[in-house]
């Protein structure tokens, strides 16, 4: 149950309880006031009758020794008391007044119907007022809850946008209540976070940029060394440093959110086949369940797919299957699955769970997620029940039309990757 519903129900319940309490209080006070007034009136009339009988005047209104005198009143008279008693039994209640005079019981009796009808009318008015008050309380509660709910929902939405990387998101300031304090706290947190991340990004980008020239010289110098095993090691390490530097620069560009997709209309299945074929990995196959034309940036899709497949091979286990289902790409490996931290928090740069060789720079999945965001898609990670790890790139929002034919009509639902090398580097960040 949402907060708005809880606030509305609480206010409505409070209004209903208040209406009931006021109704019961007014009812009881009215009953007492009616009885006191009627008792005072009939008791005064009884005293007048007694005085008339003492004076020898018989008005004929008194009831002498009534056989149906109520028991409690009869006991009171027997003890020499004058009393008034309301007899509620029967369809028509009666009010009695009686006293003893010269060994006789002198009594008066009158219907109590008018008071009862007045009380019923009052109860109906109280019921209608209670229902109206409760309904008004419901409306007021819903309005208050809706207003508070909108502000809290806006705060939650803005916080979510900040968590997703939109550091320009801010909440509108206003008011002096607790929600306004929450708004100020969220905005202050966003300002501090934006300043810190911006400083970190600038430092990282500047370092990577300053390293480009010396690293390029290092790679060129390593290429001039005479062929030998130490030369191979130096060249391999130089290429690794160059790859890391390029990855860091790419992450910095993605963090700046200035990248724009250069879209084309392409069959997603064909794009996956070509990318996997360029990788030249024998343990990777492509299965097209249903192809579809997507309006996307082919270079960025290839970059994402290269990183996902490279991550699956490095930190998972063959065979690796790339499955195409209209605008959705699934990369499934047969390894131990993604670590729990990645499933909960998503890819985090420079952090890996370590593959079988313990290698990895920890930027591959970070870059893939950033490129997916530029494409307007979504990259998710899961560990299926059957084992392994599965990364899913959802570009269904970019699907424009269905490609003709099915996987069987294309001649084969599974294509082995052909010989070749990848033009792009698969960075690693995996389980």
N, C-alpha and C positions, 0 to 999 in steps of 0.2 A: 504494500500500500504506500502510495507516494505521500510526501510531506503535505502537499496541498489538500489531499483527501483527509489526512489526519487532522489538520487544522480546522477544516470545514466541519468535520464530524465533532470535534471537541467543542467548537463554538455552538453548533446546533444542539449538542447534548446539554451543554451548560444552559442554553436558553430554555430547553424543555424542562430541566430540573428546576430552574427558577420559576417557570410558569406553574409547575405542579405545586411547588412549595407555597407560592403566593395564593394559588387557587384553594389549597387546603386551609391556609390561614384565614382567608376571607370567608370561606364556607363556615368554619368553626366559629369565628367571631360573629357572623350573622346569625347562626343558630342560637348562640348564647344571648345575643341582643334581642332576638325575637322572643325567646322564652322569658327573659327578664321583663320585657315590656308587657307581654301577655299576662304573666303571673302577677305583676303589679296591678294591672287593670282588673283582673278577676278577683284578686284578693281585696281590692278596694270595694268592689261591688258586694262581695260577701260580707264585709264589715258593715256596710250600709243596711243590708238585709237583716243582719243580726240586731242592729240598733232598732230597726223598724219593728221586729218581732218583740223585742224587749218593751217597746213602747205600745205594743198591742196592735200594730199595723201589719196586716198580712197582704203583701203585694202579689202573692201567687207565683213568684218567680223562683222561690227556693224549693229545693228537693229535700224532703224530710226522710231520714233513714233510707237512703237509696239502697236497693239490694245489690246493685252492680258497682258499688263503690270499690275502686281499686284497693287491693290488699295493703300496699305500703301506706296509702293515705288513711285507710281505716285504722291501722296500727298507730299512726301519729295522732289521730283524733282520740283514740282510746287512752293515750297517755296525756290527754289534756292539751294537745298542741293544735294550732291552726296551720294548715298546710295547703300547698298547691302541687299537683301531680299531673304530668303529661302521660296520657295513656296512648302509646304508639300502636298498640295492636289493632288489627282489623283494617278494612279498606279506608275508613275515615277516622283519623286520630282525634281524640278529644282532650280538652284541658279541664281538670277538676280542681275545685277549691272547696274545702270542708272544714268545719269546726264543730265543737260540742256546745249545746245550749240546753240547760235544764234536762239533761239526760237524753236529749235527742241530737241526732247528727244533722246539721244543716249544711247543705252542699249546693254548689253551682256547677254547671257543666255546659261547655260550649265547644263547637267544632274547631279543630285546629287546621282545617284544610287550607284556608287562605294563606297562612304562614308557610305551609308546605309548598304550595304552588309558587309563592314568591321565592322560596329557596330553590325550587327547580329552575325557575326562570334565571335566577342569579347563577346557578351552576351552568346553565347553557351559555350564558354570556361569558363566564369564566373559561369555559371550554373553548369557545370560539376565540377569545382573546389569547388563550394559551397556544392554540394552533397557529393563530396569526403571528404571535410573538416568536414561536419556534421557527415558522417559515421565514420570518424576517431575519432571525438569527442565522438560519441556513444561508440565506442570500448574502448577508453581511460576511459570514464566515467564508463563503466561497470567494467573494470579492477580495477579502483580505488575503486569503490563502493564495488566490491566483496572482495577486500583486507580489506577494513575497516569493511565490514559486517562480514567477518570471525573473525576478532579480537573482534568485539562487540558481535557476537554470542558466541564466546569462553568465553568472560567475563560473559555473561548472564548465560551460561551453568554452569560455575564454581560457580557463585553466587548461582544458584539453588541447586547445589550439596552441597554447604555449608549450605544452608537453610534446606536441607533434612538431615543434620547431618554429612556429610563427611567433617570433619574439616581438613583433610590432603590435600584437593584440593587447588591448587594454580595456578595462571596464569603465563605464561612465561614472563619474563621481557625483554624489548627491546624497542628501540626508545626513542624519546624525545618529542613526540606530546601529545595531550590531552588524547588519548587513553592509552598511556604509563602512564600518571598520574593516569588515572582511574585504570589501572592494579595495580599500586603501592598502591593505596588506598584500593582496594579490598583485596590484599594480607595482608596489614597491619591490616585491619579489621578482616580478617580470623585468623591471628596470635593472636590478642588480644582476639577474641571470643573463640578460642581454649584454650588459657591459662586460661581464666575465667571459662569456662565450665569444664575443667579438674580439676581445683581447687575445684569447687563446687561438682563434682562427687567424688573426693577423700575424701572431708569432709563428704559427705553423706554416702559413703560406709564405711568409718572408724567409723563413729558414729554407723551405723547399726551393723557393725561387733563387736564393743566393747560392744554393748548392748545384743548380743546373749546370753552370759553366764549369766548375771544377770536376763534377761528375762526368760531364761530357768529355772533358780532357782526359780523365782517368780511363774511360772506356776506350777512347782513341789510342791512348798510350798502351793499354793492355792489348789492343789489336796489333801493335807493332812488335810485341815480344816474340822471340823465336818459339816454334812449336815445342811444347814439352808438357809434362803433367803439371808442374807448378804454374805454367802459363794458363792452362785450362782452368785451374782453381781461381787464379786472379781474375780471369775474364768472367767466370761464372759469378764471383762475388761482386764484380763491378756491375754486371747486368742486374743483379739483385738490388744493389743500391739504387741504380737508375730506375728500376721498376717501382721501388718503394717511393722514390721522390715523385715520380709521375702520379702514383696513386694518391699521395698526400695532396698534390696540387689539384687533382680531380675532386677529392673530398672537399677541399677549400672552396672550389667553384660551386659545388653542389650545396654546401652550407650557405653560401652567399645568396642562393635562390635567384640567381640571375640567368641561369641556363634556360633555353627555350628549345622545344622539340621542332625539328625540321621534318614535318610529317609527309608521308606518301601512302598510297593505297596499295597494300601488299597482302598476298595470301600468307597467313601465319604459319601454316604447315610447311610451305616452301622455304620460308625464312628460317625455320628451325632446322630443316634438312641441310640447308646450305651452311649454317653455322656449325652444326655438329660434324659435317663432312670436313670443314676447314680445320677442326680440331685434330682430326686424324687419330682419335682414341678408339681402339678396337672394342672396348667394353661398353660403348655408348650406342644405344639404338633410339630411333625415333618412331613413335606410333601415332598416327593421325586418326583419331576417332571421328572427328568431324571438322573439316577445315572451314575457314571463314576469312573474308577480306577485312583487314583492320587498317584504319587510318592512323599510322603511328610513325615513329622515327626508327627506321630499320637499324641504323648504327647503334642506337641505344638499346634496342631489343637484343641485338647480337652481343653487346657488352654485358648485359644482364645474364643472358643464357650462358656465355662463356664463363662468367664468374660462378654461376650456380653449378654448372657441370664440373668445373675445376674444383670447387669446394666439395662436391659429392665424391669425386675420385680421390682427392687428397685426404679427406677426413671421414669418408664413408667407405663403401666397398662396391666393386663391380658385381653384377651388371648395373649400369645406370640407364634408366629409361626416361626419355623426354616425350611426354604425351601432350598432344594438341587436341583441344576440344573447343572448337570455334574460337573465341577470343581469350582462352585460358591456356596457359602453359604449366604443366606439372613436371618437375624434375624429381625423380624418385630413385634413391640408391638403396643398397642392401646392407648398409652399415649399422652401427649401434644406435643411430638416431641423434637428433639435436640435443644439446644439453638443456636442462630445465631453465637455466638463466636466460638463454636465448629465446626460448618459447615465451617466457614471461615478459622480458624487457626488450626483446628485439636485438638486432645486431648492435654490437658496441665496438667501436674502433680499437685496434691494437689489443683485442682480447680474443683468444681462441681457446677451445677446449682441448686442442692438441689432437692431431691425427695419429696415425700409426708411426709416422716418422717425426712427430713433434714439431713439424715446420709450419710456417704460416705467418703472415704479417698482420692478419686481423682486419683487413680493409675490404676484402672481396664482397662480403655480404652488405657491408655498410654502403659501398659504392652501388651495389645492385639495388638496394632500397632507395637510395637517392635518385638513381636513374628512373626507377619505377614512379617515383613521385613526380619527376619532370614529365613523364609520359601521361600523367593523370591516372595511372593504374595503382595497383596495390600488391605488395609482395608479402606473403604470409608463410609461416613455417609450422610444420606439424610432424608428429611421430605417429604414423598409422598403426592400427592394431596389429596388422600383419607383420610389423617390423620395419626397420629402415627409417629413413628420413625423407620428407617430402616438402619441397619448396614450390609455392604456387604463385605465378605471376598472372594477375587478373587484369586483362585489357578488354573485358567485355563491353565497356563503355565506348570503345573505339571501333566496334564491329559495325560495318556499313552494309554488307550483304553477305549471303552465304555462298561459298564456293560450290560449284556443281560437282556432284558425284560423292561417293563414299570412299572410305579407305580401301575397301575391297575392289572397287571399280578402278582405282588408281594402279592396281596390279599388286600392291603389297602394303600391308599395314605396318610392317616393320622394315626399316632400312638400316643396314649396317653402315657405320660411318666409313667413308672412303679415305684414301691416303691424303695427307696434306698437313699443313701446320697452321695454327691459328695466328691471324694477324694481330689479335688482341691478347693481352696477358690476363690469365685467370688468377686474380689474387685470392687469398684464402682467408676464410674466417668460418670455422665450422665447429662441429661438436667435438 
